[in-house]
Amino acid sequence: MSAPPAILVFGALMSVIALVGSVTLVLREATLFRILPMLVAFASGSLIRSTFFLMIPASIKHADNT
């Protein structure tokens, strides 16, 4: 897949993922409490991924330059 179609596909995918928050506004309370742990786990996993794949290598690279 070349770059422009990939950008469009993954941009659309990220938009769909971002809409999860607005979907929670129309859910019944029982349904929301059932899926809330999965949403929190997804958010936590995103933060941990960001730490391990972005911040730690950047800090190691910065430490090597000093």
C-alpha positions as CSV (number, residue, x, y, z in Angstrom):
1,M,0.0,0.0,0.0
2,S,1.5,3.3,-1.0
3,A,1.7,6.3,1.4
4,P,-1.4,8.4,0.5
5,P,-4.0,5.5,0.7
6,A,-2.4,4.3,3.9
7,I,-2.6,7.8,5.4
8,L,-6.3,8.0,4.5
9,V,-7.1,4.5,5.8
10,F,-5.3,4.9,9.1
11,G,-6.6,8.4,9.5
12,A,-10.1,7.2,9.1
13,L,-9.4,4.3,11.6
14,M,-8.1,6.8,14.2
15,S,-11.3,8.9,13.7
16,V,-13.5,5.9,14.3
17,I,-11.5,5.1,17.5
18,A,-11.8,8.7,18.6
19,L,-15.6,8.5,18.3
20,V,-15.8,5.8,21.0
21,G,-16.1,8.6,23.6
22,S,-19.2,10.1,21.9
23,V,-20.8,6.7,21.7
24,T,-20.6,6.3,25.5
25,L,-23.0,9.3,25.8
26,V,-25.9,7.4,24.3
27,L,-25.4,4.1,26.1
28,R,-27.5,2.8,28.9
29,E,-25.9,3.0,32.3
30,A,-25.7,-0.8,32.6
31,T,-24.0,-1.2,29.3
32,L,-21.6,1.6,30.0
33,F,-20.6,0.0,33.3
34,R,-20.0,-3.3,31.5
35,I,-17.7,-1.9,28.8
36,L,-16.0,0.7,31.0
37,P,-13.2,-1.6,32.2
38,M,-12.3,-2.4,28.6
39,L,-12.2,1.3,27.7
40,V,-10.0,2.0,30.7
41,A,-7.7,-0.9,29.7
42,F,-7.5,0.5,26.1
43,A,-6.5,3.9,27.4
44,S,-3.9,2.5,29.8
45,G,-2.4,0.3,27.1
46,S,-2.1,3.4,24.8
47,L,-0.2,5.3,27.5
48,I,2.1,2.3,28.2
49,R,2.8,1.8,24.5
50,S,3.6,5.5,24.2
51,T,6.0,5.2,27.1
52,F,7.9,2.1,25.8
53,F,7.9,2.8,22.1
54,L,8.3,6.6,22.0
55,M,9.6,8.2,25.3
56,I,12.2,5.6,26.5
57,P,14.1,5.4,23.2
58,A,14.0,9.2,22.9
59,S,15.4,9.6,26.4
60,I,18.1,7.0,25.7
61,K,19.1,8.8,22.5
62,H,19.1,12.2,24.4
63,A,21.2,10.7,27.2
64,D,23.8,9.4,24.6
65,N,24.2,12.9,23.1
66,T,25.1,14.5,26.4
